[in-house]
Amino acid sequence: MRVGYSGRPPSPPSLRGRWSPSDRFRRYSAAVADAGLDCVEIPANLLLGKGDWRNQLLAECTNMQSPRAGFPDVQVMMRLGDQHLAEPANAAYARQLAALYGGYLVTMAYRRSRGAQLDSLAGVSDEGGAPFGIIADWHNPLAAAACMEAARRRPGWMVLPSITLGREQGQALAATARRALATCVEANGSPSACLYVAGRFEYGRSTPHSADVYTLVKAALAFEHSHSASISLVFTGVSAAAMAAEAAGMRAALTGDALRLDGRRRVPQIGSRVRIRDVELGADLEYFIVPPEHASAPHGMLSSESPVAKAILGKPCGACVEVSAPGGTIIYELLDVIN
């Protein structure tokens, strides 16, 4: 079972908006993996950016031989907003971008007011693109039925149920989650399903409904086992990231697996800020590892193609590496990966 949240992960270091789509995809997915989580729904504008999107995509497709190289194993979804749904070409571009970098779904929330926009997407080609997912409020039978019908008429579309904490507790909540998952697995014709869990604000609670989160984690794990399914719990709304982290801990306790923090934490990647030490001189240095076109050593921007960056990329903290220099070999120790 995967656990994650909907929202904006910690931002990559500012490069005046010059990050390519692959840079952003890698950085945001790495931030989620560093938190011990394994799925995230990102607002589409974080990846699509502004300006000439299609030229960016064309350049990426042309230049990248293996676009998923070095990406964490994180299930990434892209949430489309009204500004994207207003132009079907934007939705088509989002599907291509998600597919290029291994994105799982391009999602949209169902609202009656979006009926015309959803109809306009019916003609968007799904060739080579990630599928669309419609998020249905499972507490609203009419909305759920409308989503099921919309997905049924459009091959490749999926229905994603959403439930809100605080409306039910205990066995009633678990039963609702099981029914929603079973219905969507059958309707989608796939053993994979996403269950959205919305938190509501309650005064005095920073992480609401811990008991309900535990109920949902148990229900999802049991459903996976009984239906040979693959379930993702995606938390949204108030304290989404905190609830996801809590759910990941509960998952680890219930399954006996270690919390998924090792191996993916504190490993330098493009966009990481690192602290290294020249072992011979005892001097500590701090750099951002950036794509070659953004490198600027005086400003602490170290090219990912430089000998030092190549030596430390993917290494754990505490590792010592040797780098050849005109004056001889220099030994660096990787002290810390700050973000």
VMD Tcl script that draws the C-alpha trace (Angstrom):
set ca {
  {0.00 0.00 0.00}
  {1.24 3.45 -0.93}
  {0.70 6.49 1.28}
  {1.01 10.13 0.29}
  {-0.72 13.47 0.12}
  {-2.06 16.09 -2.25}
  {-0.26 19.41 -2.23}
  {3.02 21.13 -2.88}
  {6.10 19.29 -1.61}
  {9.07 21.37 -0.40}
  {10.20 23.55 -3.27}
  {13.48 23.09 -5.13}
  {16.02 25.89 -4.66}
  {15.14 28.97 -6.64}
  {16.72 29.27 -10.06}
  {14.44 32.08 -11.24}
  {11.93 29.65 -12.69}
  {14.40 27.96 -15.04}
  {13.82 24.40 -13.86}
  {12.86 22.04 -16.67}
  {9.86 19.70 -16.21}
  {12.16 16.76 -15.47}
  {14.08 18.78 -12.84}
  {10.84 19.65 -11.08}
  {9.44 16.14 -11.33}
  {12.60 14.67 -9.84}
  {12.87 17.24 -7.05}
  {9.25 17.05 -5.92}
  {9.19 13.25 -5.99}
  {12.50 13.18 -4.07}
  {11.05 15.46 -1.38}
  {8.15 13.04 -0.90}
  {10.45 10.02 -0.77}
  {12.63 11.80 1.79}
  {9.56 12.03 4.05}
  {9.11 8.25 3.90}
  {6.07 8.50 1.60}
  {5.54 6.99 -1.82}
  {2.79 8.89 -3.64}
  {1.92 12.53 -4.18}
  {-0.61 14.57 -6.12}
  {0.97 17.80 -7.34}
  {-0.90 20.82 -8.72}
  {-0.25 20.63 -12.46}
  {1.07 24.19 -12.69}
  {4.12 23.18 -10.61}
  {5.23 20.88 -13.42}
  {3.73 22.59 -16.42}
  {5.14 25.97 -15.47}
  {4.44 28.98 -17.62}
  {5.24 30.07 -21.13}
  {6.00 27.76 -24.02}
  {5.25 24.40 -22.40}
  {5.20 22.36 -25.56}
  {8.67 23.47 -26.61}
  {9.92 22.40 -23.18}
  {8.36 18.99 -23.66}
  {9.81 18.64 -27.16}
  {13.27 19.51 -25.87}
  {12.95 17.01 -23.03}
  {11.82 14.22 -25.36}
  {14.68 14.97 -27.73}
  {17.48 15.26 -25.19}
  {16.64 12.70 -22.51}
  {17.60 9.11 -23.26}
  {16.31 7.64 -19.99}
  {14.03 10.22 -18.35}
  {13.36 8.13 -15.22}
  {17.04 7.65 -14.41}
  {17.68 8.67 -10.82}
  {13.99 9.25 -10.02}
  {12.73 7.94 -6.65}
  {10.05 5.26 -6.68}
  {7.21 7.69 -6.03}
  {3.77 7.49 -7.62}
  {3.14 11.02 -8.94}
  {-0.24 12.40 -9.96}
  {-0.91 15.80 -11.52}
  {-4.09 17.68 -10.48}
  {-5.65 19.80 -13.21}
  {-7.39 23.04 -12.27}
  {-9.93 25.17 -14.11}
  {-7.16 27.05 -15.92}
  {-6.00 23.77 -17.45}
  {-9.42 22.30 -18.17}
  {-10.42 25.42 -20.08}
  {-8.08 24.38 -22.90}
  {-8.09 20.67 -23.87}
  {-4.60 20.99 -25.37}
  {-3.25 21.68 -21.86}
  {-4.78 18.43 -20.61}
  {-3.25 16.53 -23.53}
  {0.15 18.05 -22.73}
  {-0.19 17.10 -19.06}
  {-0.89 13.48 -20.03}
  {2.19 13.37 -22.23}
  {4.40 14.93 -19.57}
  {3.16 12.55 -16.88}
  {3.71 9.54 -19.13}
  {7.21 10.71 -20.06}
  {8.35 10.78 -16.43}
  {6.40 7.77 -15.20}
  {3.48 9.74 -13.75}
  {0.57 7.61 -12.59}
  {-2.50 9.74 -13.33}
  {-3.68 13.16 -14.42}
  {-6.51 13.96 -12.02}
  {-9.41 16.38 -11.74}
  {-12.07 16.90 -9.09}
  {-15.65 16.32 -10.23}
  {-18.05 19.25 -9.93}
  {-21.36 19.69 -11.72}
  {-20.14 23.06 -13.01}
  {-17.33 21.25 -14.85}
  {-19.65 19.14 -16.99}
  {-18.89 21.06 -20.18}
  {-15.16 21.01 -19.46}
  {-15.19 17.24 -18.96}
  {-17.10 16.83 -22.21}
  {-14.44 18.86 -24.02}
  {-11.80 16.41 -22.81}
  {-13.61 13.44 -24.31}
  {-11.78 13.98 -27.60}
  {-8.31 14.30 -26.07}
  {-6.15 11.52 -27.42}
  {-4.94 9.01 -24.86}
  {-2.26 7.62 -27.15}
  {0.97 7.38 -25.21}
  {-0.37 9.46 -22.34}
  {-1.17 8.88 -18.68}
  {-4.86 8.17 -17.97}
  {-7.32 10.66 -16.52}
  {-8.77 10.13 -13.05}
  {-11.99 11.76 -11.79}
  {-12.16 12.31 -8.03}
  {-15.67 11.55 -6.74}
  {-17.10 12.60 -3.36}
  {-18.29 9.22 -2.08}
  {-20.56 10.88 0.49}
  {-22.58 12.35 -2.40}
  {-24.32 9.47 -4.24}
  {-25.31 11.70 -7.18}
  {-21.74 12.91 -7.70}
  {-20.37 9.38 -7.42}
  {-22.90 8.10 -9.95}
  {-22.12 10.96 -12.36}
  {-18.39 10.19 -12.14}
  {-19.01 6.50 -12.77}
  {-21.06 7.33 -15.85}
  {-18.49 9.85 -17.15}
  {-15.69 7.32 -16.78}
  {-17.75 4.52 -18.34}
  {-18.23 6.57 -21.52}
  {-14.55 7.41 -21.84}
  {-12.12 4.49 -22.23}
  {-9.06 4.78 -20.05}
  {-10.64 7.11 -17.49}
  {-10.65 6.07 -13.83}
  {-12.88 6.90 -10.87}
  {-11.10 7.85 -7.64}
  {-13.26 7.87 -4.48}
  {-12.89 10.59 -1.86}
  {-14.14 10.39 1.72}
  {-14.07 13.04 4.44}
  {-12.95 12.25 7.97}
  {-15.36 13.06 10.77}
  {-18.51 11.85 9.02}
  {-18.21 8.24 10.16}
  {-16.10 6.32 12.64}
  {-15.05 2.79 13.36}
  {-16.65 -0.06 11.43}
  {-18.92 2.31 9.48}
  {-15.89 4.20 8.16}
  {-14.07 0.98 7.29}
  {-17.14 -0.34 5.48}
  {-17.46 2.86 3.44}
  {-13.79 2.65 2.44}
  {-14.15 -1.00 1.41}
  {-17.28 -0.32 -0.64}
  {-15.66 2.65 -2.38}
  {-12.53 0.68 -3.24}
  {-14.44 -2.40 -4.42}
  {-16.76 -0.32 -6.61}
  {-13.90 1.58 -8.22}
  {-11.70 -1.46 -8.77}
  {-14.60 -3.12 -10.59}
  {-15.56 0.01 -12.55}
  {-11.98 0.79 -13.56}
  {-11.23 -2.78 -14.55}
  {-7.94 -2.53 -12.70}
  {-6.61 -3.91 -9.39}
  {-5.12 -0.49 -8.65}
  {-7.13 2.18 -6.86}
  {-6.59 5.51 -5.12}
  {-8.60 6.48 -2.06}
  {-8.58 10.21 -1.27}
  {-8.98 11.09 2.41}
  {-9.94 14.67 3.23}
  {-9.24 16.12 6.65}
  {-11.47 18.75 8.22}
  {-10.36 21.47 10.61}
  {-11.15 20.88 14.26}
  {-10.16 23.42 16.88}
  {-7.24 22.26 18.98}
  {-6.18 19.48 16.58}
  {-3.06 19.82 14.46}
  {-3.31 16.25 13.13}
  {-7.02 15.40 13.15}
  {-8.70 12.03 13.48}
  {-5.80 9.73 14.32}
  {-8.17 6.89 15.18}
  {-9.96 7.29 11.84}
  {-6.66 7.33 9.95}
  {-5.74 4.06 11.66}
  {-9.10 2.56 10.69}
  {-8.54 3.50 7.04}
  {-4.98 2.13 6.96}
  {-6.20 -1.20 8.37}
  {-9.13 -1.31 5.93}
  {-6.92 -0.54 2.92}
  {-4.34 -3.16 3.89}
  {-7.07 -5.77 4.39}
  {-8.63 -4.88 1.03}
  {-5.27 -5.23 -0.71}
  {-4.80 -8.67 0.78}
  {-8.32 -9.96 0.06}
  {-8.56 -8.57 -3.50}
  {-4.90 -8.85 -4.60}
  {-5.12 -5.12 -5.22}
  {-2.72 -2.19 -5.07}
  {-4.12 0.71 -3.03}
  {-2.86 4.27 -2.60}
  {-4.10 6.44 0.29}
  {-3.86 10.12 -0.67}
  {-4.54 12.62 2.11}
  {-5.88 16.05 1.22}
  {-6.95 19.26 2.91}
  {-6.03 20.24 6.46}
  {-2.75 18.70 7.72}
  {-2.54 16.42 4.67}
  {1.22 15.89 4.88}
  {1.09 15.30 8.65}
  {-1.72 12.76 8.30}
  {0.16 10.99 5.52}
  {3.27 10.74 7.71}
  {1.15 9.38 10.56}
  {-0.48 6.85 8.22}
  {2.94 5.72 6.96}
  {3.97 5.01 10.54}
  {0.77 3.06 11.14}
  {1.36 1.06 7.96}
  {4.85 0.17 9.14}
  {3.51 -0.92 12.54}
  {0.74 -3.06 11.04}
  {2.88 -4.75 8.39}
  {6.08 -5.04 10.39}
  {8.00 -3.26 7.64}
  {10.57 -0.62 8.47}
  {9.42 2.94 7.90}
  {10.54 3.76 4.37}
  {13.13 6.36 5.16}
  {16.37 4.51 4.53}
  {18.05 4.43 1.15}
  {16.09 7.39 -0.18}
  {16.92 9.93 2.50}
  {20.00 12.06 2.56}
  {21.28 10.99 -0.84}
  {22.47 13.79 -3.15}
  {20.49 14.31 -6.34}
  {20.23 17.14 -8.84}
  {18.75 20.03 -6.87}
  {20.13 18.89 -3.50}
  {22.02 21.25 -1.23}
  {25.08 19.43 0.11}
  {27.83 20.10 2.60}
  {31.21 18.48 1.85}
  {34.65 18.62 3.48}
  {38.06 18.78 1.88}
  {39.63 16.12 4.11}
  {43.21 17.33 3.69}
  {42.49 21.01 4.35}
  {39.63 20.46 6.78}
  {37.58 23.07 4.90}
  {33.79 22.70 4.70}
  {32.00 23.71 1.48}
  {28.31 24.04 0.69}
  {26.78 23.77 -2.79}
  {23.54 23.31 -4.68}
  {23.88 20.58 -7.30}
  {22.23 21.97 -10.42}
  {21.98 21.15 -14.14}
  {25.09 22.29 -16.08}
  {23.33 25.25 -17.68}
  {22.60 26.73 -14.22}
  {26.08 26.23 -12.74}
  {27.82 29.16 -11.08}
  {30.57 28.23 -8.63}
  {30.87 31.77 -7.14}
  {27.18 31.57 -6.24}
  {27.41 28.06 -4.81}
  {25.79 26.36 -7.83}
  {27.76 23.18 -8.66}
  {27.22 21.57 -12.07}
  {25.89 18.02 -11.92}
  {28.47 17.20 -14.62}
  {31.43 18.44 -12.56}
  {33.86 15.83 -11.16}
  {32.87 16.58 -7.57}
  {29.13 16.28 -8.23}
  {29.57 13.08 -10.24}
  {31.58 11.61 -7.37}
  {28.99 12.31 -4.64}
  {25.68 11.84 -6.51}
  {23.86 8.88 -5.01}
  {26.37 8.45 -2.17}
  {25.20 8.25 1.47}
  {26.25 10.78 4.09}
  {29.65 9.95 5.53}
  {31.01 8.62 2.25}
  {34.48 9.71 1.15}
  {35.23 10.13 -2.55}
  {38.36 10.80 -4.57}
  {38.34 13.53 -7.22}
  {41.17 14.03 -9.68}
  {42.43 17.63 -9.92}
  {45.37 19.29 -11.69}
  {47.30 19.35 -8.41}
  {46.59 15.72 -7.58}
  {43.81 13.72 -5.99}
  {41.48 15.46 -3.53}
  {39.47 13.49 -1.00}
  {36.04 14.88 -0.07}
  {33.74 13.67 2.68}
  {29.98 14.07 2.20}
  {28.88 15.60 5.48}
  {25.20 16.33 4.94}
  {22.38 16.58 2.41}
  {20.41 19.55 3.69}
  {17.36 19.22 1.46}
}
mol new
graphics top color blue
foreach p $ca { graphics top sphere $p radius 0.5 }
foreach p [lrange $ca 0 end-1] q [lrange $ca 1 end] { graphics top cylinder $p $q radius 0.2 }
display resetview
